[in-house]
Amino acid sequence: MAADRPSERPSASLFAETVARPDEPDGQKRLTPRVGKTLFEPTGRIPRIRLENADYSSARYRRSRVIAIVESRADRASVHVCDQLRDLADWETLEDGSRPDADGGGTYYRLESAELRSFEDFHLELESPVDAFDCDPDLLVFASRHSGDTGPLLTGHFTGNFGPAEFGGEPDAVADACPNALARLLEAFDEHAPEGYDVGMECTHHGPTAVGCPSLFAELGSDDEQWDDPAGAEAVARAILDLRGVDPHQRRQIVGFGGNHYAPRFERVVRETEWAVGHVAADWALEAMDHPTTHRDVLDAAFAASETEVALVDGEWPVLEETLEDLGYRLVSETWLREVDDRPLESVDAVEADLGRIDDGIRFGDRRADAFDVVDLPAELVAAAQGIDPDRVREIVESNAVAFATENGGSRVGSRAAVPAADEAAARETIVAALAAVLEEKYDDVTVADDAVVAERTAFDPELAREIGVPEGPKFGALADGEPVTVDGETVSPQRVRRQQTDRFPK
């Protein structure tokens, strides 16, 4: 859980203790995070998102990315990872006599896109470590150990304190995050992790809070065996090298609040959507922060440091949600993030304004359009077709609509859709024709007329069966299935109890 040493932990009241290790600093005990709160889908107003207009054509998004790597000689896992780094690449060895060896001076190492320096102290005790580097880095990576009862684990996280500063840094302060780099780090961990190692991300915790550029911890855990494991150290080293050339930020990122220390919900967002995740204040951090209205500065700082105005709240934190909305931030659900994915945010806002909210069942289709019209679909036809093949009906609407309404918790297509304005009539007619084709599985003849879809079939008529004395029950079922039955010694054929049926579905 903690990165540099087992003593660096969030509030002990939120964690379960295990046995202290004799070689751990200050005799500190290991702490295991408790389970987070239950899922909560926030509601409320929908302010416009401004982050889409950020200037991503500036020089810092065009020039080559350079990373700074911090080695802590107080952390043997950090030393092992950095030994692997020195072996994996053709570094230039340089000397810096302008600062003490303990503060990143002395011997250091440089590649075209990376610089590696060593410090005497634990990472979380460093103040503005970027000042030691000559490379003007875009990203700083702390090569670190991870401590916890989590087994072999490669993990990454950002630093900061949503409340008191128990383990480095300043209270109510966060370091600049790099959500896109963390997403790439997880991918790199997946690629390089030795057999038996898990990969994950953690919430924001401990110092330093003043780094000097966007930063993250890349950690090897979670105990002595892994800290001394060459394969594990090599995996972290390779993942760090994979961060060369990576932008710290991307266009779509969020701040997270609530949930477990190991942030499974926010990791899902990173792995399964187009959104990256910046700072995450887990349940224990929110409880340590206390009342949100008195800590608006650190909330603002988390958004600024993550370069976003969008938040996902995991759990029930009504006062926090009210405070975030008062501050002008947008609260969204995981469903919203998944549905929006890489779609233009202006179009998303327009769909939610004209068709309905994603959290109320609106889903996006395959069509993309700058302008759309909302149309009513023929409700009776939609219902009849869904009774025959609901999956096919959804495919039809999805392939022809920009977005559409759903019912029954999103499981069934509704009767309204947004279609491209440029071919509104054609899109609707295409949907109607395809739905009519679904009816052919049940009806003998289907015709698309000017005002309706007309479907005809010869079908079992229960009233005819009753008139000739067929008892309700299994024999009704047999006749409906086209099988003859015997009633009072007389054979009744299916044709005797069938009647022509015509159904009209208004267009």
BELZI-V731731 format. One line per field, one symbol per residue. phi: phi as a letter, one per 40 degrees, with the letter a starting at -180 (. if undefined). burial: + if it has 9 or more other C-alpha atoms within 8 Angstrom, else -. Layout:
phi=???
burial=???
This chain:
phi=.cccadccbcdccbbccbccccccdggcccbbcccccccaccbhcbccccccccccbcdccbcccbbbbbbbccbcccccccccdcccbccccbbbccacdcbgcgcababcbaabbbbcccdcccbfcccccccfccabbccacbbicbgcabababbibchcbcbggbcfabcccadcccccccccddcbccdgccbabbccafccbbbhadaacbbbabadcccbccccccccccccccccgcccbbcbabbbbggcdcfcccccdccbbcccbccbccdccccccgccccbccccdccccccfabbbbbbhbbccccccccccgcccbccddccccfbcdccccdcccccbicdcbhcbccccbacbabcbcccdccdccccccacccccdccdcbbcaacbbfggcbccbbabbdccbdcccccccccccccccccbbcabbcccbacbbbacbdbdccccccgccchdcdcccccgbcbbbfgbcbccccbbacbbbbbdc
burial=++++++++++-+-++++--+---+--+++++++--++---++------+---------------+++++++++-++++++++-+++---------+--+++++++++++++-++++++++++++++--++-++---+++++++++++++-+++++++++++++++-++++++++++++++++++++-++--++---+-+++++++++++++++++++++++++--+++---+++++++++--++-+++++-+++++++++++++-+++++--++++++++++++++-++--+--++-++++++-++-+++++++++---++-+++---++++++-++++++---+-+++-++--++++--+++++++----++++-+++-++-+++-+++-+++-++++++++++++--+-++++++++++--+--++-+++++++++++--++-+-+---++++++++++--+++---+----++-+++--+++-+----+++--++------+++
